[in-house]
Structures are given as structure tokens and as C-alpha cells.
Amino acid sequence: MNIIQAIFALALMGMVVAGGIQYVNPSAMTKSRVASQADGGFSVLEGAYRSRQASGAAAPPADGWQAALFPAFGTMPAAVSGLSWSYGVQAEGVWFCLSGPLSRGAADPVAGALTSLASRRPEGLYEVTRNCGGTGGEPAGSVAATLWMQRAAQ
């Protein structure tokens, strides 16, 4: 009886191992990892910016923003999946951006991950386009996730 149970257990384990590989979606894992890292990075940048504001200092200038915020108000977040952080000041407002090229166009899991973060941010203050500052339409060969710190009325 024990031999029969052992054979069934081995057969079941073999089916799970062989069949389970089909159910692992690597792009879903990438999307989850990138979304988590990007969300954390945006939170760090927003925290540093708000801490600087709370200290009575003006918004940092576009040139030298990293030196104005770090290390005094936090630690610069790491790059996410080949993308880079930037900061901008323009007539429409002040923003942080995570941007870079996409390997598979708009279907890239990185673009999906950044788009999924919109539900975690206030409406109208986060957008994913082709260029930082919210210009350029839907992501194609590049992606830019912009988080507005201050935004002029539209």
C-alpha cells in the first residue's frame, strides 16, 4: 500500500512541477516589481520635497535639485528597471519623473507597471506619457511617469 501511495505522490509532484512552469508569468512578476520600486521611489521624492517645503525653503531649482534635496531631506531613490529620475519646473507646475526607453513598446511590462500606479495617486497629479511633464501622448518607444508636486489649474 505504501508503494502505491509513493508512486501516486511522485506522479502528482511530477505533474505539478511540469505543469506549474506554464503558470508562471514573468511579465507579471516584472510588472509587480517595477510598480513597487517606482511607487517607493516616488514616495521618497515626494517626502523629500514636502520636507523641504516644511522647512520653509522654496521649491528646488531644476538645475541642482538633487543637491537641494539630498542628503538633507532623504536619500535619492535607486534607478528602476533602466529608467532614470528627473525633476522639472515649468509654467504648469513642479514634477518628478521616472522615464526611459521601452524594449517592447506600449506592451512592455514596465509601461503597464507605471500605468497601474495611477490608482495610488490623486487624480490629475500622476500621468504616464512619452515625455516628462505630461506631454507626448500614450507611451510607445519611451515612457515617462510624471508625479506633480504642484500643478497650476487647468
Secondary structure per residue as TSV (DSSP state, phi and psi in degrees):
chain	resnum	aa	ss	phi	psi
A	1	M	-	360.0	-41.3
A	2	N	H	-65.0	-32.8
A	3	I	H	-66.3	-41.7
A	4	I	H	-63.4	-43.3
A	5	Q	H	-63.3	-39.7
A	6	A	H	-64.4	-41.9
A	7	I	H	-63.9	-44.6
A	8	F	H	-63.3	-40.8
A	9	A	H	-63.0	-43.4
A	10	L	H	-65.3	-41.5
A	11	A	H	-64.0	-43.8
A	12	L	H	-63.6	-42.8
A	13	M	H	-63.8	-39.7
A	14	G	H	-62.3	-41.5
A	15	M	H	-65.8	-40.8
A	16	V	H	-65.2	-45.0
A	17	V	H	-64.9	-48.4
A	18	A	H	-69.2	-40.8
A	19	G	H	-80.3	-29.8
A	20	G	H	-66.3	-26.9
A	21	I	G	-63.3	-32.5
A	22	Q	G	-67.0	-23.3
A	23	Y	G	-92.4	-6.0
A	24	V	-	-83.3	120.1
A	25	N	-	-105.6	102.4
A	26	P	H	-62.7	-31.1
A	27	S	H	-70.8	-29.7
A	28	A	H	-68.6	-38.2
A	29	M	H	-66.2	-42.2
A	30	T	H	-63.5	-44.4
A	31	K	H	-59.8	-44.3
A	32	S	H	-64.8	-44.1
A	33	R	H	-64.0	-47.1
A	34	V	H	-64.3	-42.8
A	35	A	H	-61.1	-43.3
A	36	S	H	-64.4	-46.6
A	37	Q	H	-65.1	-43.0
A	38	A	H	-65.9	-43.5
A	39	D	H	-61.4	-43.6
A	40	G	H	-62.4	-42.3
A	41	G	H	-63.4	-44.5
A	42	F	H	-62.3	-38.8
A	43	S	H	-64.1	-41.3
A	44	V	H	-63.1	-45.8
A	45	L	H	-64.3	-43.8
A	46	E	H	-63.1	-41.7
A	47	G	H	-61.7	-43.1
A	48	A	H	-63.9	-42.9
A	49	Y	H	-62.9	-47.4
A	50	R	H	-66.2	-36.1
A	51	S	H	-64.0	-40.3
A	52	R	H	-63.4	-42.7
A	53	Q	H	-61.6	-43.2
A	54	A	H	-63.9	-27.0
A	55	S	T	-77.7	-6.1
A	56	G	T	95.6	-1.4
A	57	A	-	-81.1	151.4
A	58	A	-	-73.5	168.2
A	59	A	-	-57.7	140.0
A	60	P	-	-63.3	152.0
A	61	P	-	-73.3	159.8
A	62	A	S	-61.9	-39.3
A	63	D	T	-85.1	124.5
A	64	G	T	85.0	19.2
A	65	W	H	-64.3	-35.1
A	66	Q	H	-65.4	-43.1
A	67	A	H	-66.7	-31.5
A	68	A	H	-72.5	-27.3
A	69	L	H	-102.2	-35.4
A	70	F	T	-119.9	137.1
A	71	P	T	-91.9	2.9
A	72	A	T	-58.9	-35.7
A	73	F	T	-118.5	13.2
A	74	G	-	150.7	-164.4
A	75	T	-	-120.4	133.0
A	76	M	-	-59.5	128.2
A	77	P	-	-68.4	152.7
A	78	A	-	-70.5	157.3
A	79	A	-	-62.7	150.2
A	80	V	B	-115.9	116.2
A	81	S	T	47.3	47.2
A	82	G	T	79.2	3.7
A	83	L	B	-96.2	163.6
A	84	S	E	-128.2	153.8
A	85	W	E	-88.6	143.4
A	86	S	E	-145.6	171.9
A	87	Y	E	-142.0	143.0
A	88	G	E	-143.2	149.6
A	89	V	E	-125.9	122.1
A	90	Q	E	-144.8	177.5
A	91	A	T	-58.0	-34.2
A	92	E	T	-74.4	-21.2
A	93	G	E	150.2	-161.5
A	94	V	E	-119.6	135.3
A	95	W	E	-145.5	160.3
A	96	F	E	-112.1	149.1
A	97	C	E	-141.5	143.6
A	98	L	E	-117.1	115.7
A	99	S	E	-143.3	162.9
A	100	G	E	163.8	-178.2
A	101	P	E	-77.1	155.3
A	102	L	-	-109.9	139.6
A	103	S	S	-80.0	-27.7
A	104	R	S	-124.6	30.4
A	105	G	G	66.1	-153.2
A	106	A	G	-65.0	-19.1
A	107	A	G	-81.7	-3.7
A	108	D	S	-59.8	137.1
A	109	P	H	-62.2	-24.9
A	110	V	H	-65.3	-44.1
A	111	A	H	-62.3	-41.9
A	112	G	H	-63.1	-39.9
A	113	A	H	-64.2	-44.9
A	114	L	H	-68.1	-37.1
A	115	T	H	-65.5	-36.4
A	116	S	H	-65.9	-20.1
A	117	L	G	-72.9	-13.3
A	118	A	G	-57.7	-32.0
A	119	S	G	-72.7	-14.2
A	120	R	G	-96.2	-3.2
A	121	R	S	-122.0	153.3
A	122	P	-	-58.7	140.6
A	123	E	T	-58.2	134.1
A	124	G	T	86.7	-6.5
A	125	L	S	-109.0	-0.7
A	126	Y	E	-140.0	130.3
A	127	E	E	-149.6	149.8
A	128	V	E	-116.3	117.5
A	129	T	E	-137.6	-160.1
A	130	R	S	-89.0	-24.5
A	131	N	B	-131.0	149.6
A	132	C	T	-62.1	149.3
A	133	G	T	88.3	8.2
A	134	G	T	76.7	27.8
A	135	T	B	-115.2	152.8
A	136	G	S	110.1	3.5
A	137	G	S	74.2	-161.8
A	138	E	S	-68.6	149.8
A	139	P	-	-62.2	136.4
A	140	A	S	-124.7	-88.8
A	141	G	S	-90.2	-10.1
A	142	S	E	-141.7	163.5
A	143	V	E	-137.3	145.3
A	144	A	E	-143.6	115.3
A	145	A	E	-98.9	116.5
A	146	T	E	-108.7	127.5
A	147	L	E	-113.5	116.0
A	148	W	E	-82.1	130.9
A	149	M	E	-90.0	-39.5
A	150	Q	E	-137.8	137.4
A	151	R	E	-140.3	130.9
A	152	A	-	-68.4	150.0
A	153	A	-	-58.6	139.2
A	154	Q	-	-105.0	360.0
